[in-house]
Amino acid sequence: MSPSASLIDRIESIPRRELYFFALYRLLMATVIGALLFSPLSGLVGAADHPTLATIVASGYLVVAVLVLLFGRNERWLRTIVVWSVAADIIAATLLAHALPGASAGISMSLLFNIAAAATLLPLSMGLGLAAAASVATAGEYMWKLLEGGDPTRTLAELAMFVTSYLAIAFISYQVGNRARMNQQLANQRGDEVANLFQINELIIRRMRTGVIVVDGANRITLANEAASTLLGDADGNSGSGRLELGSAAPELSRRLQRWRNGWTNEELPLQLSPDQPEVQPRFARLLAGSDLTLVFLDDSTVVSRRAESLTLSAMGRFSASLAHEIRNPLAAINYAAQLLEESADIGDTDRRLLQIIGQQCQRTNGIVESVLGLARRERANPENVDLAAFVRRFVLEYKQGLSLETDSVEPIISETSVHALVDPRHLHQILTVLVHNALKYGRVAEEPARVRLRVSRQDRIAIIDVMDRGPGIPETVASQLFRPFFTTSEHGTGLGLYIARELCRANQARLEYVSVPAGGACFRLILAGPHTMMPG
């Protein structure tokens, strides 16, 4: 059932209850009148001017009261039931007051409650109409008594007070009833809002990625959201049933909770609650002051690590940008000095060749600086239609000329005449430089020379460059973390080379993957989109 439907049901139950008590009061008054007339206590009401009329009206009024109690609770006919039942009250009160002059004041007084009850259930106009009808009936009974030639038991002042009281009680009762209904509706609305908020909060907590567990003083799990159940190794969510002991579900977590309850505040290392689940960092808090319920928050340590990593990378990006700007000034001076030396007539051919290498490396270093600046600013790449076969041949030639490889070797393996791909040439040059440098550094066995091969191929319109070596390969535990920033197995490495290479690949809608080689060695595969090919996500 929706909250709005439950609200309507509760609102409609209010007049139903009021009708019931109103009918009970009417039956009580009819019973009292009947008891006074048909019992030895009849002398208490005095002598009846019209005994037969009093008997008929009292009997009929008792029947009407019983019928209204039994059948007068249908809310669909609320106004009709109230109007006609109060009309019957007015008629009966008027006739009984005329037949029993000794009880006329009390009967008229009892009619005040009927008018008040009707005014709380009906619109103001109907409530005042019934009050006016009661006033007219009271005045009519007074005139009836005068026409019979009898002595009226009421004075004109008493008649005026009854008329005023009927009208006033109808107006006041309507205001009180209306205020009560508004307050009840507001209370029901607030109750439904609280219920909805409770359901929303429960849903949010249940769907949170952070595990949340409620543990009582006896170390029993009374509530656990979906994330916590998964971390505890309970895929069915039975840990939230309130029958599971924390000590049996997570012994180490239970011990840490006990230490926290004993006042231990030192930060502890993350823990793993179940196999194949990430490590979590538990946090504890009391649910309420003085309560034995404890909230246990299980934060995924990998998420925390990624946040710290993101902050570090952001700081490193700003630092790299500043450092790149500082490098460009001396780099420009070196390049300018090399150009001036090339113009000298005293420079030999061998030295002139070295100056050309200096100029080429200055240009390449400047390109690296530009790439770092672009990575720090998250600038988009400028892809071009590049012939990878020609590009790799040229890259290998420049790499050999720029570095003294001695016994090491870097060779291209190109089976096709041309393989085209969309990529930023500056980015591709930097990516290959990082991969070849790593292959020469780590891709050797003992004292044997390193052999690095750059293979260019094409598969279904997708261009591939494999950078392969004959080294010892990469263990699986290390391979899973190769592209993480600041991860390195070298004491002198920064752990940013492969990370920057992968980010440059992403900027060019390309992929960089590590491919294990069963025969030994390592292979880094660069997958690029062809000129008219959309790369898969």
KEVEXDREN-830060 format. One record per residue (C-alpha): residue in three letters; x negated, y, z negated. Coordinates in steps of 0.1 Angstrom, whole numbers, plus 5000, padded with zeros to 4 digits. Layout:
ALAXYZ
...
END
This chain:
MET500050005000
SER498750345009
PRO498150614982
SER500950834997
ALA503450544995
SER502550474959
LEU502850844951
ILE506450854966
ASP507350534947
ARG506250684914
ILE508051014921
GLU511250834930
SER511050624898
ILE511350944877
PRO515051024885
ARG515850654883
ARG514650644847
GLU516450974839
LEU519650844854
TYR519350534832
PHE518950734800
PHE521650974810
ALA524050684815
LEU523050544782
TYR523850874765
ARG527250884782
LEU527950524771
LEU526950624735
MET529250924734
ALA532150724749
THR531550444723
VAL531450694694
ILE534650864706
GLY536350524710
ALA535150404676
LEU536450714660
LEU539850674676
PHE540350294673
SER538850234639
PRO539650324603
LEU537450624607
SER540050794630
GLY540851034601
LEU537451204606
VAL538651364639
GLY541851494624
ALA545451464636
ALA545851414674
ASP548251654691
HIS548551404720
PRO547651054707
THR548650874739
LEU546551114760
ALA543551074737
THR543850694738
ILE544050684776
VAL541250924782
ALA538950764756
SER539550414771
GLY539150544807
TYR535950734797
LEU534450424782
VAL535150224814
VAL533650504835
ALA530550514813
VAL530050134816
LEU530450144854
VAL527950434857
LEU525450254836
LEU525749934857
PHE525950084892
GLY524950444889
ARG521150404894
ASN520950414932
GLU518550694940
ARG519950734975
TRP523150864960
LEU521451064932
ARG523351394937
THR526751224943
ILE526351014912
VAL525251294890
VAL527951544903
TRP530851304900
SER529751154867
VAL529351504851
ALA532651604866
ALA534151294848
ASP532351414816
ILE533951764820
ILE537451624826
ALA537251384798
ALA535851644774
THR538551894783
LEU541351644779
LEU539951504746
ALA539351854733
HIS543051934741
ALA544351604726
LEU542051624695
PRO541951984684
GLY539951894653
ALA537051754673
SER537152004701
ALA534052194690
GLY531951884687
ILE533251754721
SER532352084737
MET528952074721
SER528251724734
LEU528951844769
LEU525952074766
PHE523651774770
ASN525451654801
ILE525151994817
ALA521452014808
ALA520751664821
ALA522551734854
ALA520652064859
THR517251874856
LEU518251634883
LEU520051864907
PRO519252184927
LEU519852514908
SER523052594927
MET524652254919
GLY523552274882
LEU525052624878
GLY528152504897
LEU528652224871
ALA528052474843
ALA530652704858
ALA533052414862
ALA532652334825
SER533152694816
VAL536352714837
ALA537552384822
THR536952514786
ALA538752844794
GLY541552644811
GLU542052424780
TYR542352744760
MET545052884783
TRP546752544783
LYS546952554745
LEU548452904747
LEU551052804773
GLU552152514751
GLY552852764723
GLY550452604699
ASP547752774678
PRO544352754697
THR541552604676
ARG538952824694
THR538653194692
LEU537753414722
ALA534253464707
GLU533653094705
LEU534953044740
ALA532553314753
MET529653154735
PHE530452814751
VAL530652964786
THR527353154781
SER525652844766
TYR526752624796
LEU525352864822
ALA522152944802
ILE521452574794
ALA521852484831
PHE519452754842
ILE516852674816
SER517152304821
TYR516652344858
GLN513452544852
VAL512152284827
GLY512951994849
ASN511452154880
ARG508252234861
ALA508151874848
ARG508551734883
MET505851954897
ASN503551854869
GLN504351494874
GLN503751524912
LEU500451704905
ALA499451434880
ASN500351164905
GLN498451344933
ARG495351384911
GLY495651024901
ASP495650914937
GLU492751144945
VAL490850994916
ALA491750644928
ASN490650734964
LEU487350884950
PHE486750564930
GLN487250354961
ILE485050584982
ASN482350584955
GLU482550204952
LEU482250174990
ILE479350414991
ILE477550224963
ARG478249894979
ARG476950005013
MET473950184999
ARG470550065012
THR469250114977
GLY470049814955
VAL472249904924
ILE472749654896
VAL474649704863
VAL473349494835
ASP475049474800
GLY473349434767
ALA473349054770
ASN471249084802
ARG474248974824
ILE474849124858
THR478249284857
LEU478049454891
ALA475649444921
ASN476049604955
GLU475349434988
ALA471749554990
ALA471049424955
SER472649094962
THR470549054993
LEU467349144975
LEU468248894948
GLY468548624974
ASP472348604970
ALA473748645004
ASP477348554993
GLY477448834967
ASN477948604938
SER475548814917
GLY478249074913
SER480748834897
GLY479448914862
ARG478448554854
LEU474848564865
GLU472048614841
LEU469448864852
GLY466648644837
SER467548354860
ALA468148574891
ALA465048784887
PRO462748694858
GLU460148964864
LEU462849234868
SER464349114835
ARG461049144818
ARG460549494831
LEU463949594820
GLN463249464785
ARG459949664784
TRP461849974795
ARG464349924767
ASN461449894743
GLY460150234754
TRP457750144781
THR457450444805
ASN454350364826
GLU454750334863
GLU454549974875
LEU453749814908
PRO456449714932
LEU457749354930
GLN459449104953
LEU462648954940
SER463048684965
PRO461148534995
ASP461548705029
GLN462649025012
PRO460749355010
GLU459049474978
VAL461149704956
GLN460349964931
PRO462849934901
ARG464150234882
PHE466250214851
ALA468850444836
ARG471550414809
LEU475050434822
LEU476450634793
ALA474850764761
GLY475250504734
SER476350234759
ASP474549904763
LEU475149904801
THR472049984822
LEU471850094858
VAL468949934877
PHE468050104910
LEU465949894935
ASP464250124959
ASP462749964990
SER459050034987
THR458650035025
VAL461050325028
VAL459150515001
SER455950425018
ARG457350555052
ARG458450885035
ALA454950935020
GLU453450835054
SER455651085072
LEU454551365048
THR450851265052
LEU451251265090
SER452851605089
ALA449951735069
MET447551565092
GLY449251705122
ARG448852055109
PHE445251985100
SER444551825134
ALA445952135151
SER443752365131
LEU440752135137
ALA441352125174
HIS441452505176
GLU438052515158
ILE436552255181
ARG437552435213
ASN435252735206
PRO431952555203
LEU433052315230
ALA433552615254
ALA430052745244
ILE428452405252
ASN430152385285
TYR429152745294
ALA425552685284
ALA425452365306
GLN426752565335
LEU424052825331
LEU421352555329
GLU422652395361
GLU422052725379
SER418352735369
ALA415852645396
ASP413452485371
ILE415952195363
GLY415051855378
ASP417451615394
THR417451385364
ASP418151675340
ARG420751815364
ARG422551475363
LEU422551485325
LEU423951835326
GLN426751705349
ILE427451435323
ILE427551705296
GLY430051905317
GLN432251595323
GLN432251505287
CYS433151855277
GLN436051845300
ARG437151505286
THR436751625250
ASN438751935258
GLY441451705272
ILE441451505240
VAL441751835220
GLU444751925242
SER446351585236
VAL445951625198
LEU447451965200
GLY450351825220
LEU450851545196
ALA450851785166
ARG453352015184
ARG455351705197
GLU455051855232
ARG456551655260
ALA454251475285
ASN454051585321
PRO454251255340
GLU452951225375
ASN453050945401
VAL449650795394
ASP447950515414
LEU446750305385
ALA444350105406
ALA442350405417
PHE442750575382
VAL441250265364
ARG438350235389
ARG437550605384
PHE437950575346
VAL435550285344
LEU432950465365
GLU433150775344
TYR433050575312
LYS429850395323
GLN428250725333
GLY429150895301
LEU427950625277
SER424950405276
LEU426450055275
GLU423049875275
THR424049505276
ASP427749565271
SER430049565302
VAL433249735312
GLU434749615345
PRO438149665363
ILE440149365376
ILE442549495403
SER444349235424
GLU446549485444
THR445549775465
SER447750025447
VAL449950015416
HIS451950325410
ALA453450445377
LEU454850765361
VAL452450875334
ASP450551185322
PRO446951135335
ARG445451315305
HIS447351095281
LEU446550775301
HIS442850865300
GLN442950915262
ILE444850595257
LEU442350385277
THR439450555260
VAL440750445226
LEU441450095238
VAL438050045255
HIS436250205226
ASN437949965201
ALA437249665224
LEU433549755226
LYS433349805189
TYR435249505176
GLY435449275207
ARG432049095203
VAL431048775187
ALA427948785165
GLU425048945185
GLU426548865219
PRO427249165242
ALA430849285245
ARG432649225278
VAL435749445283
ARG438049395313
LEU440749635325
ARG443349445345
VAL445949625366
SER448949435377
ARG452649475386
GLN455649275375
ASP459149345388
ARG458449715394
ILE456749755361
ALA453049845360
ILE450849685334
ILE447249755323
ASP445649495301
VAL442549585281
MET440849255272
ASP437749155253
ARG436048825243
GLY435848895206
PRO437048695177
GLY440648815181
ILE442848975155
PRO444448785126
GLU448248785124
THR448248975091
VAL446249255106
ALA448049245140
SER451349345123
GLN449749665110
LEU447649765139
PHE449650065149
ARG450250205115
PRO448550535109
PHE445550535086
PHE445250155088
THR441750035096
THR439449745089
SER436349965094
GLU434650165067
HIS433950445092
GLY437350445110
THR440250685105
GLY443050445114
LEU444550705138
GLY443250585172
LEU445850315179
TYR448550525163
ILE447850825185
ALA447550595216
ARG451050445208
GLU452550795202
LEU451150905236
CYS452650595252
ARG456050685236
ALA455751035249
ASN455350885284
GLN458250635280
ALA455650355280
ARG454950075255
LEU451649965239
GLU451649605226
TYR449149365212
VAL449149035230
SER447448735213
VAL445148535235
PRO445048155227
ALA441648105242
GLY440148375220
GLY439648745223
ALA442249035221
CYS444449195246
PHE446249535244
ARG448949565270
LEU450049905283
ILE453449875300
LEU454450175322
ALA457450255343
GLY457250265380
PRO458150585400
HIS461850475402
THR462150245372
MET463850305339
MET461850145310
PRO463849925287
GLY464250055251
END
